[in-house]
């Protein structure tokens, strides 16, 4: 640093005596502002690219949230969505019901088409009631009355199938 200062002090006259051309200031400003304009153009395009990327990202996130909500809204709420305890209860009744329906399907005695239709209609009506209870449960997750009604629906369905099986076996 000392060497530079010494050099400038020794050659002070050479630095002070050089005159700038008449349009030197104009050329300097032209170069200065052209660099700024180029940088602004580059920054402008980067800003546009960043905005497009952000818009695409936001649209993907929003679309996923909307589709997730649609799935959740279309999904029927079951007892297993309430707690582990009710999940076990639901599993018990579903297994019992499946066993009874399997037994009904494999009876040695055949029933008439009209009787079969009546049984199917009754089971469908119980299914409709259960689905409406599921929709109510979706809106009122902690309503014990709805939970009890769903369990009661399983019990009713199982009792109905047992009754039908016993009557078919007795008439065989």
C-alpha positions in Angstrom: 0.0 0.0 0.0 2.9 2.3 0.8 4.4 1.7 -2.6 1.2 2.7 -4.4 0.9 6.0 -2.4 4.6 6.7 -3.2 4.0 6.1 -6.9 1.0 8.4 -7.0 2.8 11.1 -5.1 5.8 10.9 -7.4 3.7 11.0 -10.6 1.1 13.5 -9.4 1.7 15.8 -12.3 1.0 13.1 -14.9 -2.3 12.2 -13.2 -3.4 15.8 -12.9 -2.4 17.0 -16.3 -4.3 14.5 -18.4 -7.4 16.1 -19.8 -10.5 14.1 -20.5 -12.1 14.3 -23.9 -15.2 16.5 -24.4 -17.7 13.6 -24.6 -16.0 11.5 -21.9 -18.8 12.0 -19.4 -21.5 11.1 -22.0 -19.6 7.9 -22.9 -19.2 7.0 -19.3 -22.9 7.5 -18.5 -23.9 5.5 -21.6 -21.8 2.5 -20.5 -23.0 2.8 -17.0 -26.7 2.8 -17.9 -26.3 0.1 -20.6 -24.9 -2.3 -18.0 -27.8 -1.5 -15.6 -30.3 -2.0 -18.4 -28.8 -5.4 -19.2 -28.8 -6.4 -15.6 -32.4 -5.3 -15.3 -33.4 -7.4 -18.3 -31.7 -10.4 -16.9 -33.2 -9.8 -13.4 -36.6 -9.3 -15.0 -36.5 -12.7 -16.8 -35.3 -14.4 -13.6 -38.2 -12.8 -11.7 -40.7 -14.0 -14.4 -39.2 -17.6 -14.2 -39.4 -17.6 -10.4 -43.0 -16.4 -10.5 -44.0 -19.1 -12.9 -42.3 -21.8 -10.8 -44.1 -20.5 -7.7 -47.4 -20.5 -9.4 -46.9 -24.0 -10.6 -45.9 -25.1 -7.1 -48.9 -23.4 -5.5 -51.3 -24.9 -8.0 -49.9 -28.4 -7.4 -50.3 -28.0 -3.6 -53.8 -26.6 -3.9 -54.9 -29.3 -6.3 -53.6 -32.0 -3.9 -55.4 -30.4 -1.0 -58.7 -30.3 -3.0 -58.4 -33.9 -4.1 -57.5 -35.0 -0.5 -60.6 -33.2 0.8 -62.8 -34.7 -1.8 -61.5 -38.1 -0.9 -62.1 -37.5 2.8 -65.5 -36.0 2.2 -66.5 -39.0 0.0 -65.2 -41.6 2.5 -67.8 -43.0 4.8 -66.8 -42.8 8.5 -66.7 -46.1 10.2 -66.4 -47.1 13.9 -62.7 -47.8 13.4 -62.2 -44.1 12.6 -63.4 -43.2 16.2 -61.1 -45.3 18.3 -59.2 -48.6 18.6 -61.9 -49.9 20.9 -64.6 -49.3 18.4 -62.3 -50.7 15.7 -62.2 -54.0 17.5 -66.0 -53.9 18.0 -66.6 -53.3 14.4 -64.1 -56.0 13.4 -65.9 -58.5 15.7 -69.4 -57.7 14.2 -68.1 -57.7 10.6 -66.5 -61.1 11.1 -69.6 -62.5 12.8 -71.8 -61.1 10.1 -69.6 -62.5 7.3 -69.7 -65.9 9.0 -73.5 -65.9 9.2 -73.8 -64.7 5.6 -71.4 -67.5 4.5 -73.4 -70.0 6.4 -76.6 -68.7 4.8 -75.1 -69.0 1.3 -74.0 -72.6 1.9 -77.2 -74.0 3.4 -78.2 -77.4 2.0 -81.8 -76.4 1.8 -82.6 -74.0 -1.1 -85.1 -71.2 -0.8 -87.4 -69.8 -3.5 -86.5 -66.7 -5.5 -89.3 -64.7 -3.9 -88.0 -65.5 -0.4 -84.4 -64.7 -1.4 -85.6 -61.3 -2.8 -87.3 -60.5 0.5 -84.2 -61.4 2.5 -82.0 -59.3 0.1 -84.4 -56.3 0.4 -84.3 -56.5 4.2 -80.4 -56.6 4.2 -80.2 -53.7 1.7 -82.5 -51.6 4.0 -80.3 -52.3 6.9 -77.3 -51.3 4.8 -79.0 -48.1 3.8 -79.6 -47.3 7.5 -76.0 -48.1 8.3 -74.7 -45.8 5.5 -76.9 -42.9 6.7 -75.5 -43.5 10.2 -72.0 -43.4 8.7 -72.8 -40.0 7.2 -74.1 -38.7 10.5 -71.0 -40.0 12.3 -68.8 -38.1 9.8 -70.4 -34.8 11.1 -70.7 -35.9 14.8 -67.8 -38.1 15.6 -68.3 -38.2 19.3 -72.1 -38.7 19.4 -72.5 -41.9 21.4 -76.1 -42.3 20.1 -74.9 -42.7 16.5 -72.2 -45.1 17.6 -74.7 -47.2 19.5 -77.1 -47.2 16.6 -74.3 -48.4 14.3 -73.5 -51.3 16.7 -77.2 -52.0 17.0 -77.5 -52.2 13.2 -74.8 -54.8 13.1 -76.6 -56.8 15.9 -79.9 -56.5 14.1 -78.4 -57.7 10.8 -76.8 -60.7 12.6 -80.0 -61.6 14.4 -82.0 -61.3 11.2 -79.6 -63.7 9.4 -79.6 -66.1 12.3 -83.4 -66.1 12.3 -83.5 -66.8 8.6 -81.0 -69.6 8.9 -82.9 -71.2 11.7 -86.2 -71.0 9.9 -84.7 -72.5 6.7 -83.1 -75.3 8.7 -86.4 -76.1 10.5 -88.4 -76.2 7.3 -85.8 -78.3 5.5 
